[in-house]
Amino acid sequence: MIDKVLLVDDDAAVREALGQTLELADYAVQTAGSFVAAKDHITAGFRGVIVSDIRMPGRDGFHLLSYAQDVDPDLPVILLTGEGDIPMAVRAMGDGAFDFLEKPCAASDLLAVIARAMAARAQVLETRALKRQLDRGDPAARMLFGTSARAEALRERVRSVAPTGAEVLVTGPAGSGISKVAEVIHLMSPRAQGSFVKRAAAGLDVAELSRLCTETGQGSLFLDEVSALSQAAQYALVEEMEQPGGARLLAGSTADLAALVEKGSFSAELFYRLEGMQVRIPALAERPEDIPVIFRHYVMQAAEQAGIAPPAVSPDHLAALMAQDWPGNARSLMSAAMRFVLGMPEEVSQATELGLAEQMARVERTLLIAALGRHNGRAAEAAQALKLPRKTFYDKLARYGIKPEAYRR
């Protein structure tokens, strides 16, 4: 989360007043009375911005600005100026300061500038994280987007199962990109030079299944919604899997196969062959912090397809996207990006017309679901992570109709 402010001012009363203002706005504030006290907090990975007075004994705000730029040229530094220091502030802007404010400044003015700086910093750090993924050079980094811990866990899981050669079951909610994950597994496997054959399982009979396995040869056969196979095709698939040197099976499902086994509508033998190597794709509701990353990628993709320059995505637009549930997951987000590029962002306009209370309720519901997802449906741990009393947490779950067991895996 990008929410830190390093506040540097030699006047203790000013530090205290500004620090309280920032804390009330939910920023994590680190204060320092001099450059020497502040410099150890200035790092290339600093997840926030710096607010510093210009006039300080010893090393002043200009020195701090120069030092910060040497550490990280993209780290926003906001300078505070006293009466008569405006020419100095203008010079500072020329030297690379993000902005300047004259003291004493109104809280609303300070918070507005900090919000802009935070948005710029978030985009810089997000871009760097994506570049680090791409620099790894593997298909998981190039094709599976997101900077959250859950997104990284998904990539690591794909990297671990891909080389094994075993059958893999890829699960996730509708629209989450099951076939894409299956393709990445194929590309990272020893069979990457072979064919990647993708088919919907629904309607496949035994003869067609046998033909597909032969056609795939030493490659990978991906069967989407494997639960739709007839019982005869399920048994035939188990037999095909037992043949040495055949195709590698990658199966996808949005259904709960274990529940289908209990009902007797899915082969237990096939299920147990598949569940040993399982990859679960988290829903967007479980990782809302990935929505801006994925949306920007789809915007770039849609703009390239349309042959136009990609439009800028504002922080308000991203906040409205994060306030939505996205039951269609990545597929719906891709469609929204295409409409955004073409000037038709209906979802965002609808979200902003809901009013602040409804938008905040949507954000709160998304954060509750994300916490449950991160903690495998364990409500007590999710409440602790959100720093909420258990009763308050359960009251909120009841208000939004959220059931913790739905997020256990």
N, C-alpha and C positions, 0 to 999 in steps of 0.2 A: 504494500500500500504506500502511495506517495503522500505523506502527510507531515513531514518533519520540517520545522523551521529553526534554523540556527540564528538566534537574535543576539547581536553584538552591539553593546552600547556601554560607555564608561559611567553613565549616570544610573545609579541603582534604582532611583525612583522611576525613571523612564522604562528601564528593563522590566520592573515589576508590573507597571501599568500595561505596557504592550504585551507582556507575557500572559497576563490574565485575559486580555482581549483575544489573543490567539488560542488560548486553552478553551475559552468559552465557545470558540468556533471549531472545536474538536481537532485542533492541530497538536502534534507532539512537539513541545517547545524545549529547546536546549539553549540556555542563556550563557553569555560570556561577557566579561567586562573589558576585554582587550583582545587585540589580535593574537597575542601569545596564548591566551586561554582558549581562543577559538580555533587555532590552526589545526590542532590534532583531530578536530571533528570534520574538517574539510577533506573529503575523499572523492575519488572518481565515481564511487558507487553511492554517494550520498542521495538518499531517497527523499529529497525535498529541496528547499530553497534557503538562501541566506538573506537576512535583513540586517544591515549594518549602518551605524552612524558614520558620517564622514570624518568629523573632527573628534579625534581621540588622542590622548597623550601617547607618545611613542609612535608605534606603527599605526597610521590612520586608515580610514576606509579605502583610500586609493591603493594602499599597499595590500590590504586584504583582497580587494578586487583583482589586483595583478596576481596575487598568490593563488586565488581560486581559479583564475583562467589558466594558469600553468598546470594546476592539478586536473582540471576538467573545463575546457572552453565552453561547454554547454551547461554549466552549473549556473542557474540564475542568481544574480546578486542584486538586491534592491537596496538602494542607498537612501538614508535619511539625512536631510540637510537642515541646518538652522537658518534663521533669517539672514538674508544677504549672501547665502552660499549658492544661489541659483546658478551663477556662471560656472561654479565648480561642478555642480551637478550635471550641467549640460556637457561639460568636458568629460565627466564620468560616463555619460551615455555614449559619447564618442569612443571612449576606451572599452566599451563592451558591457556596461551595467545594463541590467534588464529594464530598470525604471528607477525613478527617484520620487520622493515625497518630501514636502516641506513640513518640519515640525513646528508646532504640534499638528498632527494629522488626524482627521476624522477616522473612526474605526471602520466605517463603511468603505472609505477610500483605500485604506490599508488592506482590508480583506479582499477587495476587488482586484487589486494589483497582485496580491499573493495567489489568488485563485487562478489568474491568468498564468502566472509563473509556474504554479503547480501543474497546470495542464500541459505547458510546454515541456516541463521536466519529465512528466509521465510519458509523453510521446517519445522523447529522446531515449529514456531507459527501455521502453518497450521495443523500439527499433533496434537497440543494441542487443537486447535479449534474443530477438528474432535472428539477427545476424550471427550471434553465437551458435544458434541452432543450425543455421545454414552452413556455417563454417565446419560443422562436424562432417558434412558431406554425405550423410546417409539419407535414404528415402524417408525415414521417420522424421528427420529434422526438416526436410524439404516439403513434406506433404501433410504432416499432422500439426496443425497450428495451435498456438496457445502458450502462455508464459506461466500459467498457474502450476502449483504443485501437482494437481490432478492431471494436467496435460502432460507434464514431464513424466509422471508415473505411467501414463498410457504409452508414451514413446519407449520408456524403458522396458515395459512389459512386452511390447512388440519386438524389441531388439532381443529379448531373452528367448521368446518362443520361435522366432523365425528360423534360426539355424538348426533347430532340433530335428526337423523332418517329420515330426509327428503331426497327426491331425489336430486342427485348431478350431475351436468354437468361438466366434466373435459375436458378442451380444451388445445390446444397447437399445435405447428408445428409438422410435420411428424418426427418420431423418437425421440420425446422428452420424451417418457416414460409414456404415458397416462394410459395404463393398470396398470403399477406399482403404480402410484399415486392412482388409484382406489382401488387397493388391500390394500394400506396403510390405506385409508379411512375405508375400511371394518374392518381391523385389530384393528383400534382404536375406533370402534363403539360398541354399546351394542350388535350387532349381530355377534361379532367376533367369537363366538363359533359355529355359523351356517356355512353353505356352502358359498363359494365364487365361483359362477358359471360365467365363462367368455366365451362369444360367439361373433363372428363377426355378425353384424346386417344384412349385405348383404345376401339376399336369404332367410331370415327367413319369413315363412308364418304365418298366424294367428294361425294355429294348433300347429306349432312348438313353437311359442312364448308362448302359453298357457301351453304347456308341460314344457318349461323351468321355467316358474314362479312357477309351482307346484313342480318341482324338487328342486328349490332353497329353497322353504319353508320359514323359518324364517331367511334365510341368505340374501346375497346380490347378485343381478344379474347385471353383467357388460356387457353392449352391446357396442362393439367397432364400431366406425363410425356409430353412430345412424342415421345419415342423409341418409344412404343407405337403411333404412327400406321402404318397400312399403307403400303406403298411407293406405291400409287396415290394415297393421300391426301397423302403427302409431296410428290409432284410437283404435285398440284392446289394444295397450299398455296403452293408457290413461284409458281405462276401467279397466284394471288390476290394475293400480295404485290407482284407486278409491275403490278397494276392501279392507276392513279392515283386518289387520293382515297378509297381503301378503308379498311378497319379497320386499326388498328395491332396487330401481333402481339406478344404477350408470351408466351414459351414457358418452361415449367418442366421441370426434369429432375434426378433424383437419379442418373441413369446417366451414365457417361463417354461423351459423344456422339462425341468424337474417336476413341475406341477402336471404337465401333460403325461409324463411317465406314470405318475400316481393315478391318473385317470384312465390309464391304459390306452391312450391314443397316440403315444410315441414309444418307439422301441427302447426298452431299458438298455439293451446291449449296445445300440447305437449311441445312446446318450452317454453311457459310461466310457465309451471309446473317445467321445468328444470332450467331455468335461475335464479331463486331465490337463489339457492345454486350453485354457479359456482366457479370452481378452475381453474385458468389459469397457465399453466407451461411456464415460460419464455424460449425463445430460448437461445442456447449457445452464439449466437452473442450479446445478451443483457447482458450477464454476463461472459465475457471472463476470468475474474479472477478465475472462478470456473473450468476452463478447466484443470489446473494442478491437482487439487484435484480429479476430476472425473477420469482423465486419470490414475493417480497412482492407484486408486481403481481398475480399470479394468485391469491394468497390474498385480496386485496382484492376482486378480480373474483368469485371463488367465493363469498365471504361475502355480497356484494351480491345475487348470484343466489339464494342460499339464504335471504336475508332475515334474517341474523344478524350480530352484531358480529364483526369480524375478530379472530381470536385472536392473541395476541402470538407472535412468532417469536424464539426464544432464540438466542444465539450458538452454543450447542452444536448446536442443530438445523441451523443454516445450515452449520456445519462438517461435519456428517454428510452434508448434501446435496452439498457440494463434494467430498467424498471418493468420490462415485460417478461412474461413467462416463457415464451418461445417453445410451445409444445411440439412444434415441428422441427426444433433444433437447428442444426447447421443448414438443412435444406431450406427452411423458412428464412433464415438469416441471409442466405444467398439470394433468395428472391427479393428480400427487402433491399439488399444492396443494389440489385439491378434496377429496382424502381427508384431508388435514391439517385442513381446515376442518370436516369432518364427524367428526373424531376418529379417523381410521384411517390414521395415517402409517406404513405397513408398512416402506417402504424405510429410513426413518431408524432404526426399531427394529432392523431387520436389520443395518444398518451398525454400530450401537453394540454389538450382540451379537458382532461379529466379533472384538473384542479390539483393543488398541491397535496391535499390530504390523500386523495386516491393514488397519486403518483408515489407518495411516501409509503403508503400501504403496500403498493406493488413491490417497491424496493425492499421493504421489511420482509415481506413474504419470500422474496428471492434469497435474501441473506439467511433466513431460517432454513430454507431447503438446502442451501449451499453448505451450511454448518452440519446439518444432518448427513449430507452426502460425504463430507470430509471425514466424519466420525462413524461411518458405517451404520447410521441409524441409531446410534447410542445417544439418547436424549440428554442424559446427565452430562456427558462429555461435551456435547454441542452447546448446552446451556453455559457450561463453565467457559468454553472458548469465547462465547459472546458476552461473558461477564454479566449474565442475567441470573437472578434467583430462579430456582427450579419452578416455583409456582408461577412466576411471571412468564417463564419460557413455555410452560404447558398451557397457560391461558392463551398465549399468542398462537400456539399450534392449533388449539381448539377454535380460535377466532377465524383462522384461515383454512380450517379443515385439513390440516397436514397430519399425516400418520407416520410416525418415525419408522415403523416396520417396513414401509414402502421403500426405504432407502438403505435397507440391509442387503448385503450381498454375500 
